[in-house]
Amino acid sequence: MKVSDILRVKGNTLYTVTPDEPLAHAAQVMAEKDIGSLVVMELGDLVGMLTFREVIQAMVRNGGSVGTMRVRSAMDDAPLTCTLETDMDEVRRMMLDRHARYMPVMDKRMLMGVISFYDVAKAVVDSQNFENQMLKAYIRDWPAEDDTKA
């Protein structure tokens, strides 16, 4: 299974911010849209990733408030990325190695979507359920043994 398979099912709705937007506004968008991440774009290029983890860390550094902080001061400016052709096993390994919950999907320099650890887990479970159904159907339809050959 490839990343493109996940995006096909998930859809391609993207939420972005610029690095110079107030962090408070970015957190508000995340809360309103019930999302855990925003892609940070500048002049059409991916320049970072902002997740609830970075927002919380910024708040702790700033005494419990985001104040006048900008997205740039909190974002991950070297986010883990993958391509449409990246295999699911590789994505799982990458996300686990870096403790990444969200990963932008790129096609060269073009942002194609974002997948989450939830999306990856759901795809694995769905794939296993399908395989189990096929195996059960195969077993159920197992041809009867021919007793006349003995």
N, CA, C and O atoms as a GROMACS GRO file, in nm:
protein
  600
    1MET      N    1   0.084  -0.117   0.000
    1MET     CA    2   0.000   0.000   0.000
    1MET      C    3   0.089   0.124   0.000
    1MET      O    4   0.193   0.128   0.066
    2LYS      N    5   0.046   0.224  -0.074
    2LYS     CA    6   0.123   0.348  -0.090
    2LYS      C    7   0.049   0.465  -0.024
    2LYS      O    8  -0.070   0.455   0.006
    3VAL      N    9   0.120   0.573  -0.004
    3VAL     CA   10   0.061   0.694   0.054
    3VAL      C   11  -0.053   0.745  -0.034
    3VAL      O   12  -0.152   0.796   0.017
    4SER      N   13  -0.039   0.731  -0.165
    4SER     CA   14  -0.145   0.776  -0.257
    4SER      C   15  -0.277   0.706  -0.228
    4SER      O   16  -0.383   0.766  -0.247
    5ASP      N   17  -0.272   0.581  -0.183
    5ASP     CA   18  -0.395   0.507  -0.148
    5ASP      C   19  -0.466   0.572  -0.030
    5ASP      O   20  -0.588   0.579  -0.028
    6ILE      N   21  -0.390   0.618   0.068
    6ILE     CA   22  -0.448   0.683   0.186
    6ILE      C   23  -0.512   0.816   0.146
    6ILE      O   24  -0.624   0.846   0.186
    7LEU      N   25  -0.440   0.895   0.068
    7LEU     CA   26  -0.494   1.025   0.028
    7LEU      C   27  -0.618   1.010  -0.058
    7LEU      O   28  -0.708   1.094  -0.051
    8ARG      N   29  -0.624   0.907  -0.139
    8ARG     CA   30  -0.741   0.883  -0.224
    8ARG      C   31  -0.866   0.865  -0.138
    8ARG      O   32  -0.973   0.916  -0.171
    9VAL      N   33  -0.852   0.792  -0.028
    9VAL     CA   34  -0.964   0.766   0.062
    9VAL      C   35  -0.991   0.887   0.150
    9VAL      O   36  -1.106   0.925   0.171
   10LYS      N   37  -0.886   0.948   0.202
   10LYS     CA   38  -0.898   1.058   0.298
   10LYS      C   39  -0.949   1.185   0.234
   10LYS      O   40  -1.025   1.260   0.297
   11GLY      N   41  -0.910   1.211   0.113
   11GLY     CA   42  -0.940   1.339   0.050
   11GLY      C   43  -0.821   1.432   0.062
   11GLY      O   44  -0.718   1.396   0.120
   12ASN      N   45  -0.834   1.551   0.008
   12ASN     CA   46  -0.717   1.639   0.003
   12ASN      C   47  -0.743   1.777   0.062
   12ASN      O   48  -0.685   1.876   0.017
   13THR      N   49  -0.829   1.785   0.163
   13THR     CA   50  -0.851   1.912   0.231
   13THR      C   51  -0.725   1.948   0.309
   13THR      O   52  -0.674   1.869   0.388
   14LEU      N   53  -0.676   2.070   0.286
   14LEU     CA   54  -0.554   2.116   0.351
   14LEU      C   55  -0.579   2.247   0.424
   14LEU      O   56  -0.652   2.333   0.374
   15TYR      N   57  -0.519   2.261   0.539
   15TYR     CA   58  -0.525   2.385   0.613
   15TYR      C   59  -0.382   2.434   0.629
   15TYR      O   60  -0.294   2.361   0.675
   16THR      N   61  -0.360   2.559   0.590
   16THR     CA   62  -0.225   2.615   0.594
   16THR      C   63  -0.224   2.749   0.667
   16THR      O   64  -0.327   2.814   0.682
   17VAL      N   65  -0.105   2.787   0.710
   17VAL     CA   66  -0.080   2.918   0.768
   17VAL      C   67   0.053   2.966   0.712
   17VAL      O   68   0.130   2.889   0.654
   18THR      N   69   0.079   3.094   0.730
   18THR     CA   70   0.210   3.148   0.694
   18THR      C   71   0.293   3.160   0.822
   18THR      O   72   0.237   3.165   0.931
   19PRO      N   73   0.424   3.164   0.808
   19PRO     CA   74   0.509   3.171   0.928
   19PRO      C   75   0.492   3.300   1.009
   19PRO      O   76   0.526   3.303   1.127
   20ASP      N   77   0.442   3.405   0.946
   20ASP     CA   78   0.431   3.533   1.014
   20ASP      C   79   0.294   3.558   1.077
   20ASP      O   80   0.271   3.664   1.135
   21GLU      N   81   0.203   3.461   1.067
   21GLU     CA   82   0.073   3.474   1.132
   21GLU      C   83   0.089   3.458   1.283
   21GLU      O   84   0.180   3.389   1.329
   22PRO      N   85   0.001   3.522   1.359
   22PRO     CA   86   0.005   3.504   1.505
   22PRO      C   87  -0.021   3.358   1.541
   22PRO      O   88  -0.108   3.292   1.484
   23LEU      N   89   0.055   3.308   1.636
   23LEU     CA   90   0.038   3.170   1.682
   23LEU      C   91  -0.102   3.151   1.741
   23LEU      O   92  -0.160   3.044   1.728
   24ALA      N   93  -0.156   3.253   1.806
   24ALA     CA   94  -0.290   3.245   1.863
   24ALA      C   95  -0.394   3.218   1.754
   24ALA      O   96  -0.486   3.140   1.774
   25HIS      N   97  -0.378   3.282   1.638
   25HIS     CA   98  -0.471   3.260   1.527
   25HIS      C   99  -0.458   3.117   1.474
   25HIS      O  100  -0.560   3.053   1.445
   26ALA      N  101  -0.338   3.067   1.463
   26ALA     CA  102  -0.317   2.929   1.416
   26ALA      C  103  -0.381   2.830   1.513
   26ALA      O  104  -0.446   2.734   1.470
   27ALA      N  105  -0.364   2.853   1.642
   27ALA     CA  106  -0.425   2.764   1.742
   27ALA      C  107  -0.577   2.771   1.735
   27ALA      O  108  -0.645   2.670   1.753
   28GLN      N  109  -0.630   2.889   1.708
   28GLN     CA  110  -0.775   2.905   1.694
   28GLN      C  111  -0.827   2.827   1.574
   28GLN      O  112  -0.931   2.761   1.582
   29VAL      N  113  -0.757   2.833   1.462
   29VAL     CA  114  -0.795   2.757   1.342
   29VAL      C  115  -0.794   2.608   1.372
   29VAL      O  116  -0.886   2.536   1.335
   30MET      N  117  -0.689   2.561   1.440
   30MET     CA  118  -0.680   2.419   1.474
   30MET      C  119  -0.797   2.377   1.562
   30MET      O  120  -0.854   2.270   1.542
   31ALA      N  121  -0.834   2.461   1.658
   31ALA     CA  122  -0.946   2.430   1.747
   31ALA      C  123  -1.079   2.431   1.671
   31ALA      O  124  -1.160   2.340   1.688
   32GLU      N  125  -1.101   2.532   1.588
   32GLU     CA  126  -1.227   2.544   1.513
   32GLU      C  127  -1.246   2.430   1.414
   32GLU      O  128  -1.357   2.379   1.397
   33LYS      N  129  -1.139   2.391   1.349
   33LYS     CA  130  -1.147   2.286   1.246
   33LYS      C  131  -1.130   2.147   1.305
   33LYS      O  132  -1.144   2.047   1.234
   34ASP      N  133  -1.099   2.139   1.436
   34ASP     CA  134  -1.075   2.013   1.505
   34ASP      C  135  -0.966   1.932   1.434
   34ASP      O  136  -0.984   1.814   1.403
   35ILE      N  137  -0.854   1.999   1.410
   35ILE     CA  138  -0.740   1.937   1.344
   35ILE      C  139  -0.617   1.950   1.433
   35ILE      O  140  -0.609   2.040   1.516
   36GLY      N  141  -0.522   1.861   1.414
   36GLY     CA  142  -0.404   1.861   1.498
   36GLY      C  143  -0.282   1.922   1.435
   36GLY      O  144  -0.176   1.929   1.497
   37SER      N  145  -0.294   1.969   1.310
   37SER     CA  146  -0.176   2.025   1.244
   37SER      C  147  -0.214   2.126   1.138
   37SER      O  148  -0.324   2.123   1.082
   38LEU      N  149  -0.121   2.214   1.111
   38LEU     CA  150  -0.131   2.309   1.001
   38LEU      C  151   0.000   2.305   0.925
   38LEU      O  152   0.108   2.297   0.985
   39VAL      N  153  -0.009   2.310   0.794
   39VAL     CA  154   0.111   2.317   0.711
   39VAL      C  155   0.149   2.464   0.700
   39VAL      O  156   0.065   2.550   0.673
   40VAL      N  157   0.276   2.492   0.720
   40VAL     CA  158   0.324   2.630   0.713
   40VAL      C  159   0.385   2.652   0.574
   40VAL      O  160   0.483   2.588   0.535
   41MET      N  161   0.322   2.744   0.500
   41MET     CA  162   0.363   2.772   0.362
   41MET      C  163   0.407   2.917   0.350
   41MET      O  164   0.350   3.007   0.412
   42GLU      N  165   0.511   2.938   0.267
   42GLU     CA  166   0.559   3.073   0.240
   42GLU      C  167   0.599   3.081   0.095
   42GLU      O  168   0.684   3.005   0.048
   43LEU      N  169   0.536   3.173   0.023
   43LEU     CA  170   0.564   3.191  -0.120
   43LEU      C  171   0.548   3.060  -0.198
   43LEU      O  172   0.626   3.032  -0.289
   44GLY      N  173   0.448   2.981  -0.162
   44GLY     CA  174   0.419   2.856  -0.232
   44GLY      C  175   0.504   2.737  -0.192
   44GLY      O  176   0.489   2.629  -0.249
   45ASP      N  177   0.593   2.755  -0.096
   45ASP     CA  178   0.680   2.646  -0.053
   45ASP      C  179   0.647   2.602   0.090
   45ASP      O  180   0.609   2.684   0.174
   46LEU      N  181   0.662   2.474   0.115
   46LEU     CA  182   0.650   2.420   0.250
   46LEU      C  183   0.772   2.466   0.330
   46LEU      O  184   0.885   2.437   0.292
   47VAL      N  185   0.747   2.537   0.440
   47VAL     CA  186   0.858   2.583   0.523
   47VAL      C  187   0.851   2.529   0.665
   47VAL      O  188   0.943   2.548   0.744
   48GLY      N  189   0.741   2.462   0.697
   48GLY     CA  190   0.730   2.407   0.831
   48GLY      C  191   0.598   2.337   0.855
   48GLY      O  192   0.509   2.333   0.770
   49MET      N  193   0.590   2.282   0.976
   49MET     CA  194   0.470   2.212   1.020
   49MET      C  195   0.441   2.260   1.161
   49MET      O  196   0.531   2.267   1.244
   50LEU      N  197   0.315   2.291   1.188
   50LEU     CA  198   0.274   2.332   1.321
   50LEU      C  199   0.172   2.232   1.371
   50LEU      O  200   0.067   2.214   1.309
   51THR      N  201   0.202   2.167   1.482
   51THR     CA  202   0.108   2.073   1.542
   51THR      C  203   0.076   2.120   1.683
   51THR      O  204   0.139   2.212   1.735
   52PHE      N  205  -0.023   2.055   1.743
   52PHE     CA  206  -0.058   2.091   1.880
   52PHE      C  207   0.062   2.075   1.973
   52PHE      O  208   0.071   2.145   2.073
   53ARG      N  209   0.153   1.984   1.940
   53ARG     CA  210   0.274   1.965   2.023
   53ARG      C  211   0.358   2.092   2.025
   53ARG      O  212   0.403   2.136   2.131
   54GLU      N  213   0.381   2.151   1.908
   54GLU     CA  214   0.461   2.274   1.902
   54GLU      C  215   0.391   2.390   1.971
   54GLU      O  216   0.455   2.473   2.035
   55VAL      N  217   0.258   2.397   1.957
   55VAL     CA  218   0.183   2.504   2.023
   55VAL      C  219   0.199   2.493   2.175
   55VAL      O  220   0.224   2.593   2.242
   56ILE      N  221   0.184   2.372   2.228
   56ILE     CA  222   0.197   2.352   2.373
   56ILE      C  223   0.338   2.385   2.419
   56ILE      O  224   0.356   2.450   2.522
   57GLN      N  225   0.439   2.340   2.344
   57GLN     CA  226   0.577   2.369   2.383
   57GLN      C  227   0.603   2.519   2.383
   57GLN      O  228   0.673   2.570   2.471
   58ALA      N  229   0.548   2.590   2.284
   58ALA     CA  230   0.566   2.736   2.278
   58ALA      C  231   0.498   2.804   2.397
   58ALA      O  232   0.552   2.898   2.455
   59MET      N  233   0.380   2.755   2.434
   59MET     CA  234   0.309   2.812   2.549
   59MET      C  235   0.389   2.791   2.678
   59MET      O  236   0.398   2.882   2.761
   60VAL      N  237   0.446   2.674   2.694
   60VAL     CA  238   0.526   2.646   2.814
   60VAL      C  239   0.647   2.738   2.819
   60VAL      O  240   0.680   2.793   2.924
   61ARG      N  241   0.715   2.755   2.706
   61ARG     CA  242   0.832   2.846   2.700
   61ARG      C  243   0.794   2.990   2.732
   61ARG      O  244   0.876   3.067   2.782
   62ASN      N  245   0.667   3.025   2.704
   62ASN     CA  246   0.622   3.163   2.720
   62ASN      C  247   0.536   3.182   2.845
   62ASN      O  248   0.457   3.276   2.852
   63GLY      N  249   0.552   3.094   2.943
   63GLY     CA  250   0.481   3.110   3.068
   63GLY      C  251   0.332   3.079   3.063
   63GLY      O  252   0.255   3.132   3.142
   64GLY      N  253   0.291   2.994   2.971
   64GLY     CA  254   0.151   2.952   2.965
   64GLY      C  255   0.064   3.028   2.868
   64GLY      O  256  -0.057   3.009   2.866
   65SER      N  257   0.124   3.114   2.789
   65SER     CA  258   0.047   3.196   2.694
   65SER      C  259   0.121   3.203   2.561
   65SER      O  260   0.244   3.192   2.557
   66VAL      N  261   0.047   3.220   2.454
   66VAL     CA  262   0.115   3.239   2.324
   66VAL      C  263   0.146   3.386   2.301
   66VAL      O  264   0.231   3.419   2.218
   67GLY      N  265   0.078   3.474   2.375
   67GLY     CA  266   0.107   3.617   2.365
   67GLY      C  267   0.109   3.665   2.221
   67GLY      O  268   0.015   3.642   2.146
   68THR      N  269   0.217   3.731   2.184
   68THR     CA  270   0.229   3.785   2.048
   68THR      C  271   0.320   3.699   1.961
   68THR      O  272   0.367   3.744   1.856
   69MET      N  273   0.345   3.575   2.004
   69MET     CA  274   0.433   3.486   1.928
   69MET      C  275   0.379   3.464   1.788
   69MET      O  276   0.258   3.468   1.765
   70ARG      N  277   0.469   3.441   1.695
   70ARG     CA  278   0.434   3.411   1.556
   70ARG      C  279   0.452   3.262   1.532
   70ARG      O  280   0.525   3.194   1.605
   71VAL      N  281   0.387   3.212   1.430
   71VAL     CA  282   0.396   3.070   1.393
   71VAL      C  283   0.542   3.030   1.376
   71VAL      O  284   0.583   2.922   1.418
   72ARG      N  285   0.621   3.118   1.314
   72ARG     CA  286   0.762   3.089   1.286
   72ARG      C  287   0.839   3.048   1.411
   72ARG      O  288   0.929   2.964   1.404
   73SER      N  289   0.805   3.107   1.526
   73SER     CA  290   0.880   3.080   1.649
   73SER      C  291   0.844   2.945   1.710
   73SER      O  292   0.916   2.896   1.798
   74ALA      N  293   0.734   2.884   1.665
   74ALA     CA  294   0.691   2.757   1.724
   74ALA      C  295   0.699   2.640   1.627
   74ALA      O  296   0.710   2.525   1.671
   75MET      N  297   0.693   2.665   1.499
   75MET     CA  298   0.681   2.557   1.400
   75MET      C  299   0.805   2.469   1.394
   75MET      O  300   0.915   2.509   1.433
   76ASP      N  301   0.785   2.348   1.345
   76ASP     CA  302   0.896   2.258   1.312
   76ASP      C  303   0.940   2.298   1.172
   76ASP      O  304   0.867   2.280   1.075
   77ASP      N  305   1.061   2.354   1.163
   77ASP     CA  306   1.106   2.405   1.032
   77ASP      C  307   1.177   2.300   0.948
   77ASP      O  308   1.229   2.331   0.841
   78ALA      N  309   1.179   2.176   0.994
   78ALA     CA  310   1.236   2.065   0.916
   78ALA      C  311   1.144   1.943   0.929
   78ALA      O  312   1.185   1.839   0.981
   79PRO      N  313   1.020   1.957   0.881
   79PRO     CA  314   0.925   1.847   0.901
   79PRO      C  315   0.960   1.725   0.817
   79PRO      O  316   1.018   1.735   0.709
   80LEU      N  317   0.924   1.612   0.871
   80LEU     CA  318   0.937   1.485   0.800
   80LEU      C  319   0.836   1.486   0.686
   80LEU      O  320   0.721   1.523   0.707
   81THR      N  321   0.877   1.447   0.566
   81THR     CA  322   0.786   1.442   0.452
   81THR      C  323   0.797   1.307   0.382
   81THR      O  324   0.892   1.232   0.403
   82CYS      N  325   0.697   1.278   0.300
   82CYS     CA  326   0.699   1.158   0.217
   82CYS      C  327   0.643   1.194   0.081
   82CYS      O  328   0.603   1.308   0.058
   83THR      N  329   0.640   1.098  -0.010
   83THR     CA  330   0.585   1.119  -0.142
   83THR      C  331   0.461   1.031  -0.160
   83THR      O  332   0.430   0.949  -0.074
   84LEU      N  333   0.393   1.051  -0.269
   84LEU     CA  334   0.275   0.968  -0.300
   84LEU      C  335   0.313   0.821  -0.316
   84LEU      O  336   0.230   0.733  -0.292
   85GLU      N  337   0.436   0.796  -0.355
   85GLU     CA  338   0.481   0.659  -0.381
   85GLU      C  339   0.546   0.591  -0.261
   85GLU      O  340   0.584   0.474  -0.269
   86THR      N  341   0.560   0.662  -0.149
   86THR     CA  342   0.621   0.601  -0.031
   86THR      C  343   0.534   0.488   0.019
   86THR      O  344   0.412   0.501   0.029
   87ASP      N  345   0.597   0.375   0.049
   87ASP     CA  346   0.526   0.257   0.097
   87ASP      C  347   0.481   0.277   0.242
   87ASP      O  348   0.550   0.343   0.320
   88MET      N  349   0.367   0.220   0.277
   88MET     CA  350   0.313   0.235   0.411
   88MET      C  351   0.407   0.185   0.520
   88MET      O  352   0.416   0.247   0.626
   89ASP      N  353   0.477   0.076   0.496
   89ASP     CA  354   0.571   0.026   0.597
   89ASP      C  355   0.681   0.129   0.624
   89ASP      O  356   0.722   0.146   0.739
   90GLU      N  357   0.727   0.196   0.521
   90GLU     CA  358   0.829   0.299   0.536
   90GLU      C  359   0.773   0.420   0.612
   90GLU      O  360   0.841   0.477   0.697
   91VAL      N  361   0.651   0.459   0.582
   91VAL     CA  362   0.587   0.571   0.651
   91VAL      C  363   0.574   0.541   0.800
   91VAL      O  364   0.605   0.625   0.883
   92ARG      N  365   0.529   0.420   0.832
   92ARG     CA  366   0.516   0.382   0.974
   92ARG      C  367   0.649   0.390   1.044
   92ARG      O  368   0.658   0.443   1.155
   93ARG      N  369   0.754   0.337   0.980
   93ARG     CA  370   0.888   0.340   1.040
   93ARG      C  371   0.935   0.484   1.062
   93ARG      O  372   0.987   0.518   1.168
   94MET      N  373   0.916   0.568   0.960
   94MET     CA  374   0.958   0.708   0.970
   94MET      C  375   0.884   0.781   1.081
   94MET      O  376   0.945   0.854   1.160
   95MET      N  377   0.754   0.761   1.089
   95MET     CA  378   0.674   0.830   1.190
   95MET      C  379   0.712   0.783   1.331
   95MET      O  380   0.721   0.863   1.423
   96LEU      N  381   0.734   0.654   1.346
   96LEU     CA  382   0.774   0.601   1.477
   96LEU      C  383   0.912   0.650   1.516
   96LEU      O  384   0.934   0.688   1.631
   97ASP      N  385   1.006   0.649   1.422
   97ASP     CA  386   1.143   0.694   1.452
   97ASP      C  387   1.148   0.839   1.499
   97ASP      O  388   1.224   0.873   1.589
   98ARG      N  389   1.066   0.925   1.437
   98ARG     CA  390   1.069   1.068   1.469
   98ARG      C  391   0.957   1.112   1.562
   98ARG      O  392   0.945   1.230   1.593
   99HIS      N  393   0.874   1.018   1.608
   99HIS     CA  394   0.758   1.050   1.692
   99HIS      C  395   0.669   1.152   1.623
   99HIS      O  396   0.613   1.241   1.687
  100ALA      N  397   0.656   1.138   1.492
  100ALA     CA  398   0.575   1.231   1.412
  100ALA      C  399   0.432   1.182   1.403
  100ALA      O  400   0.407   1.065   1.373
  101ARG      N  401   0.340   1.271   1.429
  101ARG     CA  402   0.198   1.235   1.419
  101ARG      C  403   0.138   1.280   1.287
  101ARG      O  404   0.032   1.232   1.246
  102TYR      N  405   0.205   1.373   1.220
  102TYR     CA  406   0.155   1.428   1.093
  102TYR      C  407   0.271   1.437   0.995
  102TYR      O  408   0.384   1.468   1.033
  103MET      N  409   0.241   1.409   0.868
  103MET     CA  410   0.347   1.412   0.767
  103MET      C  411   0.294   1.471   0.636
  103MET      O  412   0.201   1.416   0.576
  104PRO      N  413   0.354   1.582   0.592
  104PRO     CA  414   0.316   1.636   0.461
  104PRO      C  415   0.358   1.540   0.350
  104PRO      O  416   0.462   1.475   0.356
  105VAL      N  417   0.273   1.532   0.249
  105VAL     CA  418   0.299   1.448   0.132
  105VAL      C  419   0.335   1.541   0.017
  105VAL      O  420   0.258   1.630  -0.019
  106MET      N  421   0.453   1.521  -0.039
  106MET     CA  422   0.505   1.610  -0.142
  106MET      C  423   0.520   1.539  -0.276
  106MET      O  424   0.550   1.419  -0.281
  107ASP      N  425   0.499   1.613  -0.383
  107ASP     CA  426   0.532   1.569  -0.518
  107ASP      C  427   0.629   1.674  -0.571
  107ASP      O  428   0.588   1.779  -0.620
  108LYS      N  429   0.756   1.644  -0.561
  108LYS     CA  430   0.863   1.740  -0.583
  108LYS      C  431   0.843   1.854  -0.482
  108LYS      O  432   0.857   1.831  -0.362
  109ARG      N  433   0.812   1.975  -0.528
  109ARG     CA  434   0.793   2.087  -0.435
  109ARG      C  435   0.646   2.118  -0.409
  109ARG      O  436   0.614   2.213  -0.338
  110MET      N  437   0.556   2.036  -0.466
  110MET     CA  438   0.412   2.061  -0.450
  110MET      C  439   0.354   1.980  -0.335
  110MET      O  440   0.374   1.858  -0.327
  111LEU      N  441   0.283   2.047  -0.247
  111LEU     CA  442   0.216   1.982  -0.135
  111LEU      C  443   0.091   1.912  -0.186
  111LEU      O  444   0.003   1.975  -0.246
  112MET      N  445   0.083   1.781  -0.162
  112MET     CA  446  -0.028   1.701  -0.211
  112MET      C  447  -0.131   1.671  -0.101
  112MET      O  448  -0.246   1.640  -0.130
  113GLY      N  449  -0.090   1.680   0.024
  113GLY     CA  450  -0.179   1.651   0.135
  113GLY      C  451  -0.098   1.629   0.262
  113GLY      O  452   0.023   1.648   0.264
  114VAL      N  453  -0.168   1.590   0.367
  114VAL     CA  454  -0.105   1.557   0.494
  114VAL      C  455  -0.168   1.428   0.542
  114VAL      O  456  -0.291   1.412   0.540
  115ILE      N  457  -0.084   1.336   0.587
  115ILE     CA  458  -0.137   1.214   0.647
  115ILE      C  459  -0.101   1.214   0.795
  115ILE      O  460   0.003   1.266   0.836
  116SER      N  461  -0.189   1.155   0.873
  116SER     CA  462  -0.166   1.149   1.017
  116SER      C  463  -0.137   1.005   1.056
  116SER      O  464  -0.160   0.911   0.980
  117PHE      N  465  -0.088   0.989   1.178
  117PHE     CA  466  -0.064   0.855   1.229
  117PHE      C  467  -0.196   0.778   1.234
  117PHE      O  468  -0.199   0.658   1.211
  118TYR      N  469  -0.306   0.849   1.263
  118TYR     CA  470  -0.439   0.789   1.262
  118TYR      C  471  -0.472   0.735   1.122
  118TYR      O  472  -0.522   0.624   1.109
  119ASP      N  473  -0.444   0.815   1.018
  119ASP     CA  474  -0.472   0.771   0.880
  119ASP      C  475  -0.396   0.644   0.847
  119ASP      O  476  -0.449   0.553   0.784
  120VAL      N  477  -0.270   0.638   0.890
  120VAL     CA  478  -0.186   0.522   0.864
  120VAL      C  479  -0.241   0.400   0.939
  120VAL      O  480  -0.253   0.292   0.881
  121ALA      N  481  -0.273   0.418   1.066
  121ALA     CA  482  -0.327   0.307   1.145
  121ALA      C  483  -0.459   0.257   1.087
  121ALA      O  484  -0.482   0.136   1.079
  122LYS      N  485  -0.546   0.349   1.045
  122LYS     CA  486  -0.675   0.311   0.987
  122LYS      C  487  -0.654   0.233   0.858
  122LYS      O  488  -0.723   0.134   0.834
  123ALA      N  489  -0.561   0.275   0.775
  123ALA     CA  490  -0.533   0.205   0.649
  123ALA      C  491  -0.484   0.063   0.676
  123ALA      O  492  -0.522  -0.030   0.606
  124VAL      N  493  -0.398   0.047   0.776
  124VAL     CA  494  -0.346  -0.086   0.810
  124VAL      C  495  -0.460  -0.176   0.860
  124VAL      O  496  -0.471  -0.291   0.817
  125VAL      N  497  -0.544  -0.123   0.949
  125VAL     CA  498  -0.656  -0.202   1.002
  125VAL      C  499  -0.753  -0.238   0.890
  125VAL      O  500  -0.798  -0.352   0.882
  126ASP      N  501  -0.787  -0.142   0.805
  126ASP     CA  502  -0.878  -0.169   0.693
  126ASP      C  503  -0.821  -0.276   0.600
  126ASP      O  504  -0.893  -0.364   0.554
  127SER      N  505  -0.692  -0.268   0.574
  127SER     CA  506  -0.626  -0.366   0.488
  127SER      C  507  -0.630  -0.505   0.551
  127SER      O  508  -0.657  -0.604   0.483
  128GLN      N  509  -0.602  -0.511   0.680
  128GLN     CA  510  -0.605  -0.640   0.751
  128GLN      C  511  -0.747  -0.697   0.755
  128GLN      O  512  -0.764  -0.818   0.740
  129ASN      N  513  -0.847  -0.613   0.775
  129ASN     CA  514  -0.986  -0.659   0.776
  129ASN      C  515  -1.025  -0.717   0.640
  129ASN      O  516  -1.091  -0.820   0.632
  130PHE      N  517  -0.983  -0.649   0.533
  130PHE     CA  518  -1.013  -0.698   0.398
  130PHE      C  519  -0.946  -0.834   0.374
  130PHE      O  520  -1.008  -0.926   0.322
  131GLU      N  521  -0.820  -0.843   0.413
  131GLU     CA  522  -0.747  -0.969   0.396
  131GLU      C  523  -0.812  -1.081   0.477
  131GLU      O  524  -0.825  -1.194   0.428
  132ASN      N  525  -0.854  -1.051   0.599
  132ASN     CA  526  -0.923  -1.151   0.681
  132ASN      C  527  -1.053  -1.197   0.617
  132ASN      O  528  -1.084  -1.316   0.617
  133GLN      N  529  -1.129  -1.104   0.561
  133GLN     CA  530  -1.254  -1.140   0.493
  133GLN      C  531  -1.227  -1.231   0.374
  133GLN      O  532  -1.299  -1.328   0.351
  134MET      N  533  -1.122  -1.200   0.299
  134MET     CA  534  -1.088  -1.282   0.182
  134MET      C  535  -1.046  -1.422   0.225
  134MET      O  536  -1.085  -1.521   0.164
  135LEU      N  537  -0.966  -1.431   0.330
  135LEU     CA  538  -0.922  -1.562   0.379
  135LEU      C  539  -1.040  -1.643   0.432
  135LEU      O  540  -1.049  -1.763   0.406
  136LYS      N  541  -1.130  -1.580   0.504
  136LYS     CA  542  -1.248  -1.650   0.555
  136LYS      C  543  -1.336  -1.699   0.440
  136LYS      O  544  -1.389  -1.810   0.446
  137ALA      N  545  -1.352  -1.617   0.338
  137ALA     CA  546  -1.431  -1.658   0.222
  137ALA      C  547  -1.364  -1.775   0.151
  137ALA      O  548  -1.432  -1.868   0.106
  138TYR      N  549  -1.233  -1.771   0.142
  138TYR     CA  550  -1.158  -1.880   0.077
  138TYR      C  551  -1.175  -2.010   0.155
  138TYR      O  552  -1.199  -2.116   0.097
  139ILE      N  553  -1.163  -2.000   0.287
  139ILE     CA  554  -1.178  -2.120   0.371
  139ILE      C  555  -1.321  -2.174   0.363
  139ILE      O  556  -1.341  -2.295   0.354
  140ARG      N  557  -1.417  -2.086   0.368
  140ARG     CA  558  -1.558  -2.126   0.362
  140ARG      C  559  -1.589  -2.197   0.230
  140ARG      O  560  -1.670  -2.290   0.226
  141ASP      N  561  -1.526  -2.153   0.122
  141ASP     CA  562  -1.551  -2.210  -0.011
  141ASP      C  563  -1.450  -2.316  -0.050
  141ASP      O  564  -1.437  -2.350  -0.167
  142TRP      N  565  -1.378  -2.369   0.048
  142TRP     CA  566  -1.276  -2.472   0.022
  142TRP      C  567  -1.341  -2.589  -0.050
  142TRP      O  568  -1.446  -2.638  -0.005
  143PRO      N  569  -1.284  -2.636  -0.157
  143PRO     CA  570  -1.346  -2.747  -0.229
  143PRO      C  571  -1.348  -2.875  -0.144
  143PRO      O  572  -1.253  -2.905  -0.072
  144ALA      N  573  -1.458  -2.946  -0.153
  144ALA     CA  574  -1.469  -3.074  -0.079
  144ALA      C  575  -1.373  -3.174  -0.139
  144ALA      O  576  -1.348  -3.173  -0.260
  145GLU      N  577  -1.319  -3.261  -0.054
  145GLU     CA  578  -1.227  -3.363  -0.103
  145GLU      C  579  -1.305  -3.471  -0.177
  145GLU      O  580  -1.416  -3.508  -0.140
  146ASP      N  581  -1.244  -3.517  -0.281
  146ASP     CA  582  -1.306  -3.621  -0.362
  146ASP      C  583  -1.270  -3.757  -0.302
  146ASP      O  584  -1.155  -3.799  -0.307
  147ASP      N  585  -1.371  -3.825  -0.245
  147ASP     CA  586  -1.348  -3.955  -0.180
  147ASP      C  587  -1.326  -4.069  -0.280
  147ASP      O  588  -1.284  -4.178  -0.240
  148THR      N  589  -1.353  -4.047  -0.406
  148THR     CA  590  -1.342  -4.155  -0.506
  148THR      C  591  -1.198  -4.178  -0.548
  148THR      O  592  -1.168  -4.279  -0.611
  149LYS      N  593  -1.108  -4.086  -0.514
  149LYS     CA  594  -0.968  -4.102  -0.556
  149LYS      C  595  -0.893  -4.202  -0.470
  149LYS      O  596  -0.786  -4.249  -0.509
  150ALA      N  597  -0.944  -4.235  -0.356
  150ALA     CA  598  -0.871  -4.323  -0.264
  150ALA      C  599  -0.868  -4.466  -0.308
  150ALA      O  600  -0.810  -4.550  -0.240
   0.00000   0.00000   0.00000
